[in-house]
Amino acid sequence: MRNEVVELIERKRRQVLVHSFLYYQLNENIISDFIFDDWCKHLVELTNTFPKEAQAAAFHKEFEGFDGSSGYDLPFHYPEIQNAGHRILAHRDKVKNFKIGGRK
């Protein structure tokens, strides 16, 4: 179970980082504020419930003191986070331009 919790915390941290990058750096909002707030709340609950697992998870240092109120101060400068954000936007644009029958 410990590995599953660590993986879940890492996934939530990456979600928050990527969507903070999209919102604060690229002015793109592809999820609602409600969903983002829910992700943050869940991440904070996981961190508080499983402190040892949270410490073992990726981006521990970056999320020290994170209370879920904002992603503004998070370090979303990592290439893996920015690349993921750009891939999400490219996918969104591709889907948005796709029409039934494969025609644009």
Secondary structure, DSSP 8 states (H G I E B T S, - for coil): -HHHHHHHHHHHHHHHHHHHHHHHHH----S-HHHHHHHHHHHHHHHHH-HHHHHHSTTTGGGTT--SS-STTS-TT-HHHHHHHHHHHHHHHHHHH--GGG--
